[in-house]
Amino acid sequence: MKLPISWLKEYVDIGDITPIELCEKLVNAGFEVEEIIYRGEGMSNVVVGRILDISKHPDADKLLVCRIDIGKEVLQIVTGAPNVFIGAVVPVATHNSYLPCGKHITRGRLRGVESNGMLCGGEELCVTEDIYHGASVDGILILNDNEIIGEDMVKVLGLDDYVLDISITANRPDCGSVYGMCREIAGILGNQCKELDLTYNITVDKDIKQYVNVKVYDVDLCTNYAMSVVDNVTIAQSPLWLTRRLSAVGLRGINNLVDITNYVLIELGQPMHAFDYADITDKTIIVRRANKGENITLLDDKEYSLGEQMLVIADKTKPVGLAGIMGGVKSGIKQDTKTVAFESAIFAKGSIRHTSKDLNVRSDSSARFERGLDDYTSLLALDRALHLVQQLKCGQVVKGQIKIGEYTGLREIKFDKSRIVKLLGIEVPDKDIVRILNGLGILATIEKTTLNCIIPPYRADLTRPCDLIEEIIRIYGYSHITPTLLEDCRITIGGRSSVDTDINKIKGLLVSCGYNEIVTYSFGGRLTYEKLSVDKNADLSNNIKLLNPLGEEFSLMRRTLVADMLEVIAGNQSRHNEQLSLFELAKVYLTDKLPLESLPIEQRRLCVASTCQDAFYTVKDDLLSLLARMGIDASVTSCQCEYLHPNISASLMCGDRVIGSVGLVHPTVADNYNIKSAVCVAELDVDTILSVKDDNIKYKSVPRFPAIERDFALVADIDMQSGKIIELIRKYCKHSESARVFDVYCGDQVGNNKKSIAINVVFRGEGTLTDSDIEGEIKKCLSELNRQLNVVLRV
Amino acid sequence: MKDRIDGLIARCRGEIATCTCVQSLTECKVKFLGKNGELTAILRGMKDLSPEDKPIIGSLVNKARDELANELTIAEQSLKQAELNSKLNNEKVDITWVKNTDKSGTLHPLTKIQNLIIDSFVPMGFEVLEGPEIETEYYNFEALNVPADHPARDMQDTFYITQNILLRTHTSPNQVRTMEAKKPPIKMLCPGRTYRADYDASHSPVFHQIEGLVIDENLTLCDLMGTLECVARKLFSADTKVRFRPSYFPFTEPSVEVDVSCCKCGGVGCSVCKGTGWVEILGAGMVHPYVLENCGIDSNKYTGFAFGLGVERMAMIKYGITDIRLFFENDKRFLKQFNK
């Protein structure tokens, strides 16, 4: 909210505190100040002058040469404006002056005649009729005759003022107004806040009931409704002091009656509506939910079709306004309005929020109702408006007020003051407690150990002892809090969870293999996921969908990490970052049933990818060794995965359970993502890994007997998986301790469609083995290899 | 005979002197001292000598044999050394040639910061507990004292999946889940992804928070300050100071914004702290009694504090990163910088 310092000073004596000092105090009391605006910013060395005489420019028909008294000297200035006259009081931009429109004025010559500045119009000074009457005139701004010659124009225009833009937390709607903020600042400074002037005289003796009848049908959506009537109104321009204040907070003057409602809105935070009484059919105002199919055209000239949950202000025949949001186009104040009915009501914030959202129509009024307003202030606002009517002499107040609903009174909260030290950890002296609370308008007394607090009706946020304790420390100052380290607390062991520890271990292992961790969004768009399928036609019907995404590209919760990984690879390649080895460990969101009825499964996945040389073997072997470090003896089998190469891809298995897949990305899919090189990608289910892992370490004695090593060169079909051969060797060679492939050769010497696989086998026994000990098993093994796999010893 | 021996010694010495490799030295050894060598031949001829000569010649031969054997060994050692030196001299590498570049893996800066923070709290007895990212409205809002139509719901632009299932807007729902599952004393830390509909240089729709919750008897606001100061000192520097400013969160009362003295300028004022000397790092407060009661914890007996820390924000402060979007772009040149 915007708080002009000049307005603040009307209610609170702030002494000689500078705006910056005031901001610091506000911040320390919980009010963030977004900006300090100096209203005269950009205008300097512009003063009031009087034209002493005018002569024609010798060389230019349209230019005039003026001699101007600016108090301390007389200046010669050339002007082109025709509306100047001898004796006119005008704004003079002197040598080296700046104008808010951005102009820098210096001494110079115009067609050979010396000109020591410039006479200014309203536009150049960026002022409107709201700031100075006559500002909209084309030409030089003619000032009032009684302005002091030589006075700084910033002062003359009432712009020598600061405006604080204060952000108000959601619990303090009472501070969303000038007066509310004045009350608060008085409490912060320990000063008094002047009472509002709510006085007015009743000058029409006819009772309000003879003018208007109000019925509230839906009290759940309209808890309070108050109305006053002003008769014999004169619609006119508001006085400058009022429009200048509106202008300071960014509002334009419209006419005196409308300006009064706006003024009260800013000063007290209560949105009011001024009805033209003549437009209310049958003198009756009905507050009700809209009927099905009802329409209304609002002040913004747009027609809206209303829903049955929307609250309207209606007369007997039709809605005349959308309650708390905007008045109807027909019910507003017009030049010939004779009688005005002021409405000051409280509408349910939820209803306002929904209506405003559903119709997509927002106003200053709806924003305030959404934050929550108090009924007590709604009555102050009505009286304040009537006071202003009288002050502006723009109408006669009719006797009586309509008030519907319960109005909040004072509340009491009492508690043992030991709770203060229990919560804060420090003692606040009794006299400070009482002083602070009283300063905030909370009547506080201490009897023995009990703190009694009478809560003013505008502080709905204060309901429990902790709320009052916060008020005390907020004003007493958090600088009184001294750090202690859980001195009176019990010991807890704490620690990372085993899941957390394992995840860190997995990440650490990948980092030491040279992979860079990435973090991508949990949601994506149709395009990103569809590209994972060769024909860009992936089924996304099981992806959880956001109702209100930032855009389609952020609308689907992911079911795989691979798509984002490929996007990151493509993104890096487009920036010429080559040699990528990346991983991400994050969740995917899985459900079988949409729309969601309960929370979905959040499964942790690990996605690993690399564009390095020999990427498939590198990634697969890195993952196998990672799994081995988790105590998982994983195996690989062929896999069917749409986005992977049909042959260069595998499932990673732990027994019969699939842990994940690894393979080169299908060239068409890589192309979909605009990836320019071969890339191997793997995705593993981390939750399964963590459920089957075995990180118990049990010591086995180191073998004492020597091993025998044998190398075999075997010839097999070109498609033979060496893993199958190894499996048979391990099965039939009972003494085999390990078997590994150390060379694979294809070529003429082994024949077409054949390859030679060289395998090293280590044998070891429970004693020193001799060749004869293993001859039998080798022979058996070779014959089984031949029989089962058509594998023979190379000769 | 003696002359013959002397001559043999002289010839042998001459040959040793001309040997340039171990091989020729071995041949020389065989020639003079071997089984069929010349000195051995003299020994064999001793049987033909007179008994008086035998001991004299015998001792001469033995002496010659010992001397020559010794000289051969010395010569061999020196030749071996020379050969090794020559071999080492010829083995050379270009020590400035970096053959394997770009091999270091890195943790993402957000992981690094998250680990730093967790590792600062864990020794104080905090346990790490995670919660779901897709949450119910109840845990995300209602149980945290944010009923429907509460203006605080505006503070957090929420992504909804259904009417009452949403992407959590903060890690605070895990306060409730923890209090429902555990009895005090509680010291909980919950890291995780959070979501809000906001997107610019300082807001990302996906971001990370770490929630902290402590519930026990005798806990005060002073303990909150002490705990945070302790951690801030571990994270930034040993003389970091902590400051509270009043704020508002529906689930804490009192609520505070927590500032730390600027780690870059030490509190004098610089671009990082925008001249104030302080940097805002998190929101915190004493757990609202409504929240405690909702979880079945006696709010007269127990008090607690909670804090929610933005991991991206901490990383931006610590590493001097000015655009939050860099964390999610995953440019290799960005990631590689966090390899220490």
Interface residues (C-beta under 8 A of the other chain):
Chain A: V27 N28 A29 G30 T169 A170 N171 R172 P173 A348 K349 G350 R353 E370 R371 G372 V421 K422 L423 L424 G425 I426 R464 C466 D467 I469 E470 I473 R474 Y478 S479 I481 T482 P483 T484 L485 L486 E487 D488 C489 R490 I491 T492 I493 G494 G495 R496 S497 V499 D500 N504 K507 L510 V511 S512 C513 G514 Y515 N516 E517 I518 V519 T520 Y521 S522 F523 I544 K545 L546 L547 N548 P549 L550 F554 M557 V568 G571 N572 R575 N577 Q579 L580 S581 L582 A586 K587 Y589 P595 L596 L599 P600 E602
Chain B: D102 K103 S104 G105 T106 L107 H108 L110 T111 N115 I118 F121 V122 P123 M124 G125 F126 E127 V128 L129 E130 P132 E133 I134 E135 T136 A148 D149 H150 P151 A152 D154 M155 F159 Y160 I161 T162 I165 L167 P185 I186 K187 R193 Y195 A197 Y199 P205 V206 V214 D216 E217 N218 L219 T220 L221 C222 D223 M225 G226 T227 E229 C230 V242 R243 F244 R245 P246 S247 Y248 P250 E253 P254 S255 V256 M286 H288 P289 Y290 T303 F327 F328 E329 N330 D331 K332 R333 L335 K336
